[in-house]
Amino acid sequence: MTKTVIVKKTTLPEFLPHGWKKEVAKTLGIHINTITNAMNSGKGATYERIKKVAIEKYGKPEKITII
């Protein structure tokens, strides 16, 4: 029996909705200012976590591949 692998590629929309920082901060358990600082720096572990949560919450599917 073969396994089916579904690969989803999602991207962030051009503009995130109003209040996205508060929602992501609540999900990660960090302060809103931490999100602002991480987004301004554009690098680091916190930045990657923020990006991942934002993609999960607000991302739109771009491509779904079934292998």
Summary of the structure (lengths in Angstrom):
residues: 67
radius of gyration: 14.7
end to end distance: 13.7
largest distance: 50.4
contacts: 141
relative contact order: 0.31
helix: 49%
strand: 19%
